[in-house]
Amino acid sequence: MGTVQPNFWRRLRRNRNLTPLWYPYYRLKVAWEIRRYSIFSDPFLDHARGIVHVGGHDGGEILNYAKRNLRVLWVEANPLIFPKLLANLRGVPRQKAVLGLVGSEDREQREFFVANNDGASSSVFPLNHHATLWPEVRMENKLFLPQFTLPGLLRRLGLSLGGYDTLVLDVQGAELDILKGIPQLAQTFTRIQLEAANFPLYLGAPVLDEIEKYLGARGYQPVARKVFASDGHGRQCMDCRYVLPAMHEPWRESHSGLSR
């Protein structure tokens, strides 16, 4: 059984579609969460000046960024999920979101496959060996969306990448495609975090080795890899972090090592 909520919170949840209650609910919730949880040391975020988080979904890292008072620009491609991200950002200072699909080039439209797990596994690539780890996930819808490079999308919206030094990608196989669309990558971002698999999770999507070869050619060095899913036979999905060489030394004692 779940914890019984105070009448005040039950009433807010029951009426959360009413605008007068929706905004205060999130302001109170965010403030309470920030006060409640302490900040765990994370050099990757602790020393960041600003974060561009592409593949925002519903903003699962909002509080983690807010605890550090980070400036954050969220980019979400799925117009079906975007309103949820905006709602979760209400009352959160220094964080904003934009809607747009980004990739290596501008296109009038590109297929975007929508997954049945509340859109969490949605991608510009169809599933391939995804069922090896998540057999319950399938693509249930397909959208046709205009695509822009990341700098191009922001220019259209009157925004720039100035002041952001950290790039976070959670884009289900489209990581390398997005990186190729940032011509001044090393001049823009000193830190990059992304999810990658060492096997073809999505059809046509590059695997970890291809991504690391591209980043290595631009001077980035891996500082951390953390496996978050595995089939027990060598097929793995990992959270990976990279920094430019000038940033590398301070990280040596902050990470337990690399894993494949």
N, C-alpha and C positions, 0 to 999 in steps of 0.2 A: 504494500500500500504506500502511496505517496504521502509526503508531509502535508498536513492540513495548513493551508495558507490563512493568514489573518484576513478578516472580512474586507479590509481596505484593498489588499492586493487581489482578492477574488473579484471584487467589484470592478477593478481596473481591467482585469483580464476579460471579464464578461463583456465589458463595454469598450474593448480596445479598438473597435472600428470607428468610434466617435473621436473626431479630431481633437476636441478640448481635453480628452483624457490621454490620447495617444502620445502627444508630445511630452507632457509632464512625466508620463510613465517611463519613457526612455531616459529622460534627464535624471530622474531619481534612481533608476536601475543602474545606469552607468556610474553615477557618483558613488553609489553604495558598493558596487563591484570594485571600483578603484581603491576605495578605502579599505575594503575587506582583505584583499590579497596583497602580499608583499611582492616586491620585484626580485626575481631571480637574476643573478648576474648572467649577462649574455653579451659578450663584447661585440658581436656582430650588430646587435641593435643598440646597445648602450652608447656606442660611438657614432651612430648614424646621424646625419643632419636632416635627412628627409627620405621618405620611401615612396617609390612608385610600385604599387601592388597590382599586377595585371592578373586577371582571373579572380576577381574579388568575391564572387558568389554572394553569400549573405553577410560577409564581413566577419568571419570567425576569429580574426586577429585584431579586431577593433580595440578590445580592452588591453591586449598585450602592448599595442602601440600607444594607447592612451596613457598607460602607466608611465611611459617614458616621455610623455609630452612631445611625441614625434609629429612632425608635419607629414601627412600621408595623402597621396593621391591614389584613389582606387579606380581601376578601369575594369568594367564588366561588359562582356559582349552580349549576354542573353537578356533580351528585353523582358522576358517573363520573370526573371529573377531580380532585375535591377530595382524595382520598387521596394523589395524586401531589404536590399542593401541600403537604400536611401532611408528607410524607416529606422533601421538599426543604427544609422549614423546621426540621427536627430539628437541634438544636445551634446554631441561629442566635439570638443574644440579641435581645430587644426587638422581636421580630416574632411575630405570631400570626395565625391565620386562622379565619374563621367561614364556615359554609355557609348560603347563602340567596340567593334571587332578589329583587332590589330594583327598584322602579319608582316611579311617581308616586302610587300608591295601594295599599291592601291589597286583595288578591283571594284567593279560595279557591284558584283555580288559573289558571295562564296557560300557553299553549303555549310551549315552549322547543325550538327546532330545533337539532339536534346535527349539526355538520359533520364531514365525513370526514377533515379534516386534523388529526387528534388533538383535535378539538373547538375549534381555535383560532378558527374563524369562526362558532362557534355564537352564536345570537341569538334574541331573542323575535320577530324579524321574519324572514320567509322571504327568500331571495335574490331580487334583482331584476336589476340590471345588474352584478352581482358578476363574472360571466364575462368582462366587458370587460377586467378586469385579471387574474383568476385563473380561467381556464376549467376547471381541474382540480378545483375545489372544488364540492361539492354537499352538500345536507342528506341525511343517511342515516338519521336517527332523529328521533323527536319525544317529548319528555317533557312531563308536565303537573305543574307545580310551583306551590306557594303563593307568592304575591308579597307583599312588604311594602315600605313606604318604608324608606329607610336608617335614619333615627332609630328607626322602629318596630321594625325587626329587631334593632337593638342593644339597645333597651329590653327586648325579650323575652329576650335573652341576658344581661341584667344589665350591659350595657356602655353607655358614653356616648361622645359625640364630643368631650368635653373633652380638651384637650391636643393635638388634631390640627388643624393649620391649613392643610393641603394636601390637596386631593382629586385623585386620579388616576383617570380613567375609561377603561377599555379594554373596551367592552361592545357593540361591533359594532352601532351604530345606536341603542342605547337611552340614549345620553348625556342628551339633553334630557328624556326620561321620568324618569330618576333625579334630575336637577337639580330638576324640578318637585316631587319628593317630599321636598325639604329646605326647609321653610318659612323657616327663619332662615339662608338660604344665606350671605349676606354677613357675618352675625354669627358664622358658624362657620368659614368657609374664606376665607383671604386669597389663596390661590393655587389655581388649577384647571388641570389638564392633561387633555387628552382627544384622542382620534382622531376625525376627521370627514372626510367626503367632500363635494365640491361638486356631486355628482350622486347620484341615488337608487341607491346601492349595494344597499340592502335595501328591500324593498317596504314602504312605509308609514313608513319611518324619515326623520326630518328631515335636511336637508342643512346644511352649514356656516353659511350665512347665517341660517337660522332659529335655530340655537344661539347665534350671536353676537348676534342681536337680543335674545334672552332674557337673556343675560348682561349685555349693555350696559345694559338697562333696570334692572339691579340694581347697576350701578356698576363692572362689571369692564371692563378694557381689555386688548386683545390685545398681547402683548409678543413673541411668536414664533410663526411657522408654518414647519414643515419638511415638504416634500413627500417622502413615502416610497414612493409608487406613482403612476404616471401612464400614460395610454394614448398620450401624445404629441399628443393633440388637445384638450387642455384639461380632460380629466376627471382629477381628482387626489384622492388621499387624503393627509391631512396630520396631523402631530402639532402640536397647538395649545396655547399656554399663555396664561393670563390672570391678571392681578392687579388688586387694588383700587387706585384712584388714589393713595392714600397710599404705596403700595409702588412706584409706577411709575417715579419718577425714577432710583433706583439701577440700574434695568435698562437704561437707554438705551445705555450703553457695553458692556453684556454680551451684546447680541444684534445680529446683523448686519442685522436688518430684517425686514419682513414680506413674505410672498409669497402670491400667489393662484394 
